[in-house]
């Protein structure tokens, strides 16, 4: 083999190593960007669910203190919605509109709340529109008298949020 052929062979090896390093660097950057987005979404889902669980806990306490409330039996989300004051940040589902977040829930004269959906914001009457609190991650709320409300999604728990 001549020196010229050896030099060309080394150049190809150097080029292949540089291309491999560049590909690996780009792959790591893409992985980190996607990882950060997924982590942020999971944290946002957990924060939204914990916010809802706190509101449900407060509503259950009001229900417990209400002398007109029935003793024992399961508490349904529909029963709870009649007693829950929707607060800013609640994640809700509205019949025929889908999921959204309560933007403003001030005590307006008409009793509506402003809810931000994916593509719009709308004023909705929660009593007439079938509004219910939902977990942003798709979990189901478990409400039992005398216990903290729970979500079926792991880590969505008021006991986990005690340090927050």
PyMOL commands that set and color helices and strands:
alter all, ss='L'
color gray80, all
select helices_A, chain A and resi 3-65+77-81
alter helices_A, ss='H'
color red, helices_A
select strands_A, chain A and resi 91-94+98-104+112-116+121-125+131-133+141-142+150-151
alter strands_A, ss='S'
color yellow, strands_A
deselect
rebuild
show_as cartoon
